[in-house]
Amino acid sequence: MLLEGYTVTSGYGYRIDPFGGGQDVFHPGIDLVNEHKAPIYAFAGGTVVFAGLGKTGSGLGGYGNVVLIKDLNGHGHLYAHLDSVVVTTGAQVSKGQMIGRQGATGQVTGSHLHYEIRRETSPSYGWTSDKSASTIDPIAYLKLLDEEAKTTENIPIHVMKYEVKKETSGYVTAADAKAGKNKKTTVKPGIYLVYKTSGGMINVTTKNGTPGSWINPYSVVVEGDFKVGQKVKIKSKAKKYSRSTVSIPSKYKNKSYTIQQVGNDDVLIKELYSWVKKEDLLAVLSEKIL
């Protein structure tokens, strides 16, 4: 179970302000209760961005003692109101590792764990005034990570091959391929051996153990059909997510993402955990590692 041992006392979304006023306010996380000072274990692994007392104005004010962990998708997992922390900033944390103890520090009404997932970890540790746009539903996201773990476990490691389905440019270095400069050659369609990968760039070769040319698998994009696992880019003219009124930030556009689910008119972007209209996407050329 994702939240085994906890009772969810407040969910993600709008709720009556627990500190008075009688008005609905957006709760950017979930509140979980075990026993006071019970061990808190990380729901997902990553790098500790901050561990300690959150200061006013930092993006962590009012949260008391916190641990903020950046996962492989770049999202920040915030564990707040802790009685104490047992990890340090910069440490690598594994799923299930103890990071602190349940407490009642910061602005609280009682001992509990506030668990929040922020889309970004900087600036201000990912805090923005629009909490609905800058956070992700924790339970939905943990279910997504759990499903991914089940589908990737026990997959054997093997010598990689790469299929190039359309003529592309070959470069001297990975940096050149990413920047699109100092073209070395033209790589024809076909199946190649993978000599090395770096920063998303791939060195393809026809001779095992011999360096070939660096290519950028994301350098060519086309419009077309979409499927789960496909790489796509959000067009610069895209305005809003398809299933909300939230605008798509400019920094999310023209970057490569992975499709998690496909709907009739939109797709779920894995890294953003948001739905985007198909008409607002470009499909990255379907070359693949075999």
C-alpha positions as CSV (number, residue, x, y, z in Angstrom):
1,M,0.0,0.0,0.0
2,L,1.3,3.5,-0.9
3,L,0.4,5.1,2.4
4,E,0.6,2.1,4.7
5,G,0.5,3.0,8.4
6,Y,-0.9,6.5,7.8
7,T,-4.4,8.0,8.1
8,V,-5.2,10.7,5.6
9,T,-6.8,13.6,7.5
10,S,-6.8,16.2,4.8
11,G,-6.6,15.7,1.0
12,Y,-5.2,17.6,-1.9
13,G,-7.3,20.5,-3.1
14,Y,-9.6,23.1,-1.7
15,R,-10.7,22.8,1.9
16,I,-12.0,25.1,4.7
17,D,-9.1,27.1,6.2
18,P,-8.1,25.2,9.4
19,F,-6.8,28.4,10.9
20,G,-10.1,30.2,10.8
21,G,-11.9,32.6,8.4
22,G,-14.4,30.0,7.1
23,Q,-13.2,30.4,3.6
24,D,-12.0,27.7,1.1
25,V,-8.2,27.7,0.6
26,F,-6.1,25.4,-1.6
27,H,-4.3,22.7,0.3
28,P,-1.2,21.8,-1.9
29,G,-0.5,18.5,-0.3
30,I,-2.0,15.8,1.9
31,D,-1.9,15.5,5.7
32,L,-0.9,12.1,7.1
33,V,-1.1,11.0,10.7
34,N,0.7,8.1,12.4
35,E,2.0,8.5,16.0
36,H,3.8,11.6,17.3
37,K,7.6,11.2,16.6
38,A,7.0,8.1,14.5
39,P,9.7,7.5,11.8
40,I,9.0,9.1,8.4
41,Y,10.2,7.1,5.4
42,A,10.7,8.6,1.9
43,F,8.0,7.7,-0.5
44,A,10.4,8.1,-3.4
45,G,14.2,8.4,-3.8
46,G,16.2,11.3,-4.9
47,T,18.6,14.1,-3.8
48,V,17.9,16.1,-0.6
49,V,17.6,19.7,-1.7
50,F,17.0,21.0,1.8
51,A,16.8,19.6,5.3
52,G,16.2,21.7,8.4
53,L,14.0,24.5,9.6
54,G,12.2,26.3,6.8
55,K,12.7,30.1,7.0
56,T,10.1,32.8,6.3
57,G,10.5,34.1,2.7
58,S,12.4,31.0,1.5
59,G,9.5,29.1,0.1
60,L,9.5,26.9,3.1
61,G,8.3,29.3,5.8
62,G,5.6,28.0,8.1
63,Y,6.4,24.4,7.4
64,G,8.6,23.9,10.4
65,N,11.3,21.3,10.1
66,V,11.3,19.9,6.6
67,V,13.0,17.6,4.1
68,L,12.7,18.4,0.4
69,I,13.8,15.7,-2.0
70,K,14.2,16.1,-5.8
71,D,13.3,13.0,-7.7
72,L,14.4,11.8,-11.1
73,N,11.6,13.8,-12.8
74,G,12.8,17.0,-11.2
75,H,9.8,17.2,-8.8
76,G,10.3,18.2,-5.2
77,H,8.9,15.9,-2.4
78,L,8.3,18.0,0.7
79,Y,7.9,16.4,4.1
80,A,6.9,19.1,6.5
81,H,6.2,19.8,10.2
82,L,8.8,17.2,11.3
83,D,9.8,16.8,14.9
84,S,13.4,16.1,13.7
85,V,15.3,15.4,10.5
86,V,17.9,12.7,10.1
87,V,19.3,13.5,6.6
88,T,21.4,16.4,5.3
89,T,21.2,18.6,2.3
90,G,22.9,17.1,-0.7
91,A,22.5,13.5,0.5
92,Q,21.1,10.8,-1.8
93,V,18.0,9.1,-0.4
94,S,16.4,5.8,-1.4
95,K,12.7,5.0,-1.3
96,G,11.9,3.6,2.1
97,Q,14.8,5.3,3.8
98,M,14.1,7.1,7.1
99,I,14.4,10.9,6.8
100,G,12.9,12.2,10.0
101,R,10.1,11.9,12.6
102,Q,6.5,13.0,12.6
103,G,6.1,16.3,14.5
104,A,4.2,19.5,15.1
105,T,6.7,22.2,14.1
106,G,5.7,25.3,12.1
107,Q,2.1,26.4,11.5
108,V,0.0,23.4,12.6
109,T,-3.0,22.4,14.7
110,G,-1.5,19.1,15.8
111,S,1.2,16.5,15.1
112,H,1.1,15.2,11.5
113,L,3.1,14.9,8.3
114,H,2.3,17.3,5.5
115,Y,3.4,15.7,2.2
116,E,3.5,17.9,-0.9
117,I,4.9,17.5,-4.4
118,R,6.2,20.6,-6.1
119,R,6.7,20.6,-9.9
120,E,10.0,22.5,-9.4
121,T,12.6,22.8,-6.7
122,S,13.9,26.3,-7.6
123,P,13.6,29.2,-7.3
124,S,12.1,29.4,-3.8
125,Y,12.2,25.6,-3.5
126,G,9.4,25.5,-6.0
127,W,7.0,27.7,-4.1
128,T,4.6,30.0,-6.0
129,S,1.5,31.9,-5.1
130,D,-0.5,29.7,-7.4
131,K,-0.3,26.5,-5.5
132,S,-2.7,24.6,-7.7
133,A,-0.4,25.1,-10.7
134,S,2.9,24.6,-8.9
135,T,2.0,21.3,-7.2
136,I,0.9,17.8,-8.1
137,D,-1.7,15.5,-6.4
138,P,0.7,13.3,-4.2
139,I,-1.5,10.2,-4.2
140,A,-1.9,10.2,-8.0
141,Y,1.8,10.8,-8.6
142,L,2.8,8.0,-6.2
143,K,0.5,5.6,-8.0
144,L,2.2,6.6,-11.3
145,L,5.6,5.9,-9.8
146,D,4.5,2.6,-8.4
147,E,3.1,1.5,-11.8
148,E,6.3,2.5,-13.5
149,A,8.4,0.5,-11.0
150,K,6.2,-2.6,-11.7
151,T,6.6,-2.4,-15.4
152,T,10.4,-1.9,-15.4
153,E,11.5,-4.5,-12.7
154,N,13.4,-7.6,-13.8
155,I,14.2,-6.2,-17.3
156,P,17.6,-7.6,-18.3
157,I,20.5,-5.4,-19.3
158,H,21.8,-6.1,-22.8
159,V,24.0,-4.6,-25.6
160,M,22.0,-1.7,-27.0
161,K,21.2,-1.1,-30.6
162,Y,19.6,2.0,-32.0
163,E,17.2,2.3,-35.0
164,V,17.4,5.5,-37.0
165,K,14.2,5.8,-39.1
166,K,15.1,9.1,-40.9
167,E,18.3,10.6,-42.1
168,T,19.9,12.8,-39.5
169,S,23.1,14.7,-38.8
170,G,26.2,13.1,-37.1
171,Y,28.5,15.2,-34.9
172,V,32.0,15.0,-33.4
173,T,31.0,15.3,-29.7
174,A,27.8,15.0,-27.6
175,A,27.9,18.7,-26.9
176,D,28.0,19.5,-30.7
177,A,25.0,17.2,-31.3
178,K,23.0,18.9,-28.6
179,A,23.9,22.3,-29.9
180,G,23.5,21.3,-33.6
181,K,27.0,22.5,-34.7
182,N,30.2,21.1,-36.2
183,K,28.4,18.5,-38.3
184,K,30.6,15.5,-39.1
185,T,28.6,13.4,-41.4
186,T,25.1,12.3,-42.3
187,V,23.7,9.2,-40.6
188,K,21.5,7.2,-42.9
189,P,18.4,5.2,-41.7
190,G,19.3,1.8,-40.3
191,I,20.1,-0.1,-37.1
192,Y,23.3,0.9,-35.3
193,L,25.2,-0.3,-32.3
194,V,25.3,2.2,-29.3
195,Y,28.8,3.0,-28.4
196,K,28.0,5.5,-25.7
197,T,25.3,7.9,-24.4
198,S,25.7,11.3,-22.8
199,G,23.2,14.0,-21.8
200,G,20.5,12.4,-24.0
201,M,22.8,12.3,-27.0
202,I,23.8,8.9,-28.6
203,N,27.0,7.8,-30.2
204,V,26.0,5.3,-32.9
205,T,28.4,3.0,-34.8
206,T,28.5,0.0,-37.1
207,K,31.6,-1.5,-35.4
208,N,31.3,-2.9,-31.9
209,G,33.6,-1.1,-29.5
210,T,34.6,1.6,-32.0
211,P,33.3,5.2,-31.7
212,G,31.0,6.5,-34.4
213,S,29.0,9.7,-34.7
214,W,27.0,11.5,-32.1
215,I,23.4,12.1,-32.9
216,N,20.6,14.1,-31.3
217,P,17.5,11.9,-31.2
218,Y,15.3,15.0,-30.4
219,S,16.6,17.2,-33.2
220,V,13.8,16.4,-35.7
221,V,10.1,16.7,-34.7
222,V,7.0,15.9,-36.8
223,E,3.3,16.2,-36.3
224,G,1.4,12.9,-36.2
225,D,-0.2,10.2,-34.1
226,F,0.7,9.7,-30.4
227,K,1.3,6.6,-28.3
228,V,2.4,5.8,-24.7
229,G,6.1,6.1,-24.2
230,Q,6.6,8.5,-27.2
231,K,8.7,11.6,-26.8
232,V,6.9,14.9,-27.6
233,K,7.5,18.6,-27.4
234,I,5.0,21.3,-26.4
235,K,4.6,23.9,-29.1
236,S,5.7,27.5,-28.3
237,K,2.1,28.7,-29.2
238,A,0.4,26.3,-26.7
239,K,-1.6,28.3,-24.1
240,K,-3.3,26.2,-21.4
241,Y,-3.3,22.6,-20.2
242,S,-6.3,20.7,-21.7
243,R,-8.0,19.7,-18.5
244,S,-7.6,22.9,-16.4
245,T,-7.5,26.6,-16.8
246,V,-3.9,26.8,-15.9
247,S,-1.5,28.4,-18.4
248,I,1.5,26.4,-19.6
249,P,4.6,28.2,-18.5
250,S,7.0,29.2,-21.3
251,K,9.9,27.3,-19.6
252,Y,8.0,24.0,-20.3
253,K,7.7,24.6,-24.0
254,N,10.0,23.3,-26.7
255,K,11.4,20.6,-24.4
256,S,11.2,16.9,-24.7
257,Y,8.7,14.9,-22.6
258,T,7.3,11.4,-22.4
259,I,3.6,10.4,-23.0
260,Q,2.1,8.5,-20.0
261,Q,-1.5,8.2,-21.2
262,V,-3.3,9.0,-24.5
263,G,-6.8,10.4,-24.6
264,N,-9.1,11.3,-27.5
265,D,-7.9,14.8,-27.9
266,D,-5.0,15.1,-25.4
267,V,-2.2,13.2,-23.7
268,L,-0.9,13.0,-20.2
269,I,2.7,14.2,-20.0
270,K,4.7,12.1,-17.5
271,E,7.2,14.6,-16.3
272,L,4.6,17.4,-15.8
273,Y,1.8,15.1,-14.7
274,S,-0.5,17.3,-16.8
275,W,-2.8,16.8,-19.8
276,V,-1.9,18.7,-23.0
277,K,-3.9,19.0,-26.3
278,K,-2.6,16.9,-29.1
279,E,-2.8,19.9,-31.4
280,D,-0.3,21.7,-29.0
281,L,2.3,18.9,-29.4
282,L,5.0,17.9,-31.8
283,A,6.1,14.2,-31.9
284,V,9.8,13.6,-31.6
285,L,11.0,11.4,-34.5
286,S,10.4,7.8,-33.6
287,E,14.0,6.5,-33.5
288,K,14.4,3.9,-30.7
289,I,16.9,1.9,-28.8
290,L,16.4,-1.8,-29.3
